[in-house]
Amino acid sequence: MTSFEAYQANLTMRLDELRQGDPAYELHGDAIMETLPYESEQAPETDTPRILDVGCGLGFLALKLAEWPGSQVVGIDPSNEAIRLAQREHAATPNLQFHAVSAQAFPARMAELGEESFDRAILNMVLHSEDDDVCLEVLTGIRSALVPHGTLVLVVPGESWLTYKLIEKAQAEGLDKDVGIAWVSDMLRRRSVDLAWSIRGQPTYEGTITVYNRSLEVYGSLLSDAGFGLDVYTTDRDALNKRVTARVPFWEWNDHTKSWEMAHRDRHVLVTQTL
């Protein structure tokens, strides 16, 4: 069973969890909502911001984004079943639409689907389960769907996030401490690992999800290769306070009320723009 097949096989269980409330998922949504108004001075101004939720799954984050005044929100996901459930679950929200399409294919289908370019895009815990080639394809697709200087906000896991997941698995399987430490260390040397998932002590999902072990620097390289980045202005004191420009792939949003809890869970909110 592939990661995508496992994802689709567990949609009904995931829907029940989200209806009850998933604290981590809700935390991501709060952080993203706090991040969106604080963007680069190059960000486009509009009274009706168009927001694209990429890999929207069952649409609960898209629903939260639709609370932003004047927004028009579109969620896309490659799973037909996820989109069918999302459409049924959130049918009462008029400024929210869903399409069953991948990020890679979406730009070529925007006209057919009646969609125009977007001011902002969201990627919430999506890239960590895709290999580098697919990540680059996803990011390139998003770039094509955004307006010039459009903003992309990503939530990605930190390196210790995978460590904690592996420790939880070792403990759940009853491994001796020394054996468990050796096993976790071995897994962390691998490019990717396959893990089973459960939420709040619920039964484990069917199948496993592949998780790629990336640093923030690698995410930055992927963003740069896809045509994203930010111009950061600094002052060169040695050149009589001359203002100089440096290009970085992203800046990390830390100045929000959920910052301590996000750090504790080792999630990072990255903000970047199309160049």
C-alpha positions in Angstrom: 0.0 0.0 0.0 1.4 3.4 -1.0 1.3 6.5 1.2 -1.5 7.9 -1.0 -3.5 4.7 -0.8 -3.1 4.7 3.0 -4.2 8.3 3.1 -7.4 7.5 1.1 -8.1 4.3 3.1 -8.3 6.3 6.3 -10.4 9.4 5.2 -13.5 8.3 7.1 -11.5 7.9 10.4 -9.7 11.2 9.8 -13.1 13.0 9.2 -14.4 11.8 12.5 -11.2 13.0 14.2 -11.4 16.4 12.6 -15.0 16.8 13.6 -14.0 16.1 17.2 -11.0 18.5 17.0 -7.4 17.6 16.3 -5.3 20.0 18.6 -2.2 19.9 16.3 -4.2 20.6 13.2 -6.1 23.4 14.8 -2.8 24.9 16.1 -1.5 24.9 12.5 -4.6 26.7 11.3 -4.3 29.4 14.1 -0.7 30.0 13.2 -1.4 30.3 9.5 -4.3 32.7 10.1 -2.0 34.9 12.3 0.8 34.8 9.6 -1.3 35.8 6.6 -1.7 39.5 7.4 2.0 39.9 8.1 3.7 39.7 4.7 6.4 41.4 2.8 5.9 45.0 1.6 5.8 43.5 -1.9 2.6 41.5 -1.2 -0.3 42.3 -3.4 -3.2 44.4 -1.9 -6.7 43.2 -2.5 -10.1 43.5 -0.9 -11.0 40.0 -2.0 -7.9 37.8 -1.3 -7.9 34.6 -3.2 -6.4 31.8 -1.2 -5.4 28.3 -2.5 -5.2 25.5 0.1 -2.9 22.8 -1.5 -3.4 19.3 -0.3 -6.6 20.4 1.5 -7.7 16.9 2.4 -11.1 17.1 4.1 -11.2 20.9 3.9 -11.2 22.0 7.6 -8.2 24.3 7.2 -9.8 25.8 4.0 -13.0 26.4 6.1 -10.9 28.3 8.6 -9.2 30.3 5.8 -12.7 31.2 4.5 -13.3 33.2 7.8 -10.9 35.8 6.5 -13.0 38.9 5.5 -13.6 39.0 1.8 -11.7 35.9 1.0 -12.3 33.5 -1.8 -10.9 30.1 -0.8 -10.2 27.1 -3.1 -9.0 23.8 -1.8 -7.3 21.3 -4.1 -6.4 17.6 -3.4 -5.5 14.7 -5.7 -8.0 12.5 -3.9 -11.5 12.4 -5.5 -12.9 10.9 -2.3 -11.4 13.5 0.0 -12.8 16.3 -2.2 -16.2 14.6 -2.3 -16.3 14.5 1.5 -15.0 18.0 1.8 -17.7 19.3 -0.5 -20.4 17.5 1.5 -19.0 18.6 4.9 -18.6 22.3 4.0 -21.4 22.9 1.5 -22.9 25.7 3.5 -19.8 28.0 3.1 -20.4 30.1 -0.1 -16.8 31.5 -0.4 -15.3 28.0 -0.4 -14.8 25.7 -3.3 -13.0 22.4 -3.9 -11.4 20.7 -6.9 -10.1 17.2 -7.2 -6.7 17.9 -8.9 -3.1 17.8 -8.0 -0.9 20.9 -7.5 1.1 19.8 -10.5 -1.9 19.6 -12.9 -3.8 22.6 -11.4 -2.2 25.5 -13.4 -3.1 23.9 -16.7 -6.7 23.3 -15.6 -7.4 26.6 -13.9 -9.3 28.1 -16.9 -11.3 24.9 -17.4 -12.2 25.0 -13.7 -13.1 28.7 -13.8 -10.3 29.8 -11.5 -8.0 32.9 -11.7 -4.6 33.4 -10.2 -4.3 33.4 -6.4 -2.8 35.9 -4.0 -1.8 33.4 -1.4 -1.3 29.6 -1.1 -1.1 27.3 1.9 0.8 24.1 2.3 0.1 22.5 5.6 2.2 19.5 6.5 2.2 18.2 2.9 5.8 18.2 1.6 7.3 16.0 4.3 5.5 13.0 2.8 6.8 13.6 -0.8 10.2 13.0 -2.3 12.3 15.9 -3.5 11.2 15.5 -7.2 7.5 15.6 -6.3 8.1 18.5 -3.9 9.7 20.5 -6.6 6.8 19.7 -9.0 4.2 20.7 -6.3 6.0 24.0 -5.6 6.4 24.8 -9.3 2.7 24.2 -9.8 1.9 26.5 -6.9 4.2 29.2 -8.3 2.3 29.1 -11.6 -1.0 29.5 -9.9 0.0 32.6 -7.9 0.1 36.2 -9.0 3.4 38.0 -9.2 4.8 38.4 -5.6 2.1 36.0 -4.4 2.7 34.6 -1.0 3.2 30.9 0.0 2.9 29.9 3.7 4.2 26.4 4.6 3.9 24.4 7.8 6.7 21.8 7.8 8.1 19.6 10.6 11.4 20.1 12.2 14.1 17.5 12.4 13.3 16.5 16.0 9.6 15.9 15.0 10.6 12.7 13.2 12.8 11.7 16.1 9.9 11.9 18.6 7.7 9.9 16.2 10.3 7.2 16.0 10.7 7.1 19.8 7.0 6.8 20.2 7.0 3.8 17.8 9.9 2.2 19.6 8.1 2.5 22.9 4.8 1.3 21.5 6.6 -1.9 20.2 8.2 -2.4 23.6 11.8 -2.2 22.5 14.5 -2.3 25.2 16.0 1.2 25.7 19.4 0.4 24.2 17.8 -1.4 21.3 15.3 1.4 20.8 18.0 4.0 20.7 20.0 2.1 18.2 16.9 1.6 16.0 15.9 5.3 16.1 19.5 6.3 15.3 19.5 3.9 12.3 16.2 5.3 11.0 17.4 8.9 11.3 20.3 8.1 9.0 17.9 7.1 6.3 16.5 9.5 3.7 12.9 8.4 4.5 11.0 6.1 6.9 7.6 4.5 6.8 5.4 5.1 9.9 2.0 4.1 11.0 -0.2 6.8 12.4 -2.9 7.3 15.0 -4.4 10.4 16.6 -5.0 10.8 20.4 -4.7 7.1 21.1 -7.2 6.1 18.5 -6.7 2.8 16.5 -3.7 3.0 14.2 -4.4 4.0 10.6 -4.4 1.3 7.9 -1.1 1.2 6.1 1.9 3.5 6.6 2.9 7.0 5.5 6.4 7.7 4.1 8.1 10.6 5.9 11.2 12.3 4.4 13.9 13.4 6.8 14.6 17.0 5.7 16.2 20.1 7.3 14.9 23.6 6.9 17.9 24.3 4.6 16.7 21.5 2.2 13.2 23.0 2.2 14.8 26.4 1.4 16.7 24.9 -1.5 13.5 23.4 -2.9 11.8 26.7 -2.6 14.6 28.5 -4.4 14.7 25.9 -7.2 11.0 26.4 -7.7 11.3 30.2 -8.1 10.4 31.4 -4.6 12.3 33.8 -2.3 12.3 37.0 -0.4 14.3 40.2 -0.7 15.6 41.1 2.8 16.9 44.7 3.3 19.8 45.3 5.7 22.0 48.3 6.4 25.8 48.1 5.6 27.4 50.3 8.2 30.8 50.1 6.5 29.2 51.7 3.4 27.8 54.7 5.2 24.5 53.1 6.1 23.9 52.0 2.6 20.8 49.8 2.2 21.7 46.4 0.7 19.5 43.6 -0.5 20.0 39.9 0.2 17.8 37.2 -1.2 16.7 34.4 1.1 14.4 31.4 0.3 12.0 32.1 3.2 11.6 33.7 6.6 10.2 31.9 9.5 7.2 33.2 11.3 7.8 33.1 15.1 6.0 36.2 16.3 2.5 34.7 17.0 0.7 33.7 20.1 1.1 30.0 19.4 4.8 30.2 19.0 5.7 28.2 22.2 3.4 25.4 21.4 4.5 25.3 17.7 8.1 25.1 18.9 7.2 22.4 21.4 5.6 20.3 18.7 8.6 21.1 16.4 6.5 22.6 13.5 7.8 25.6 11.5 5.8 28.2 9.7 7.7 29.4 6.6 6.7 32.4 4.4 8.0 33.0 0.9 6.9 34.7 -2.3 7.1 34.2 -6.1 10.0 36.0 -7.6 
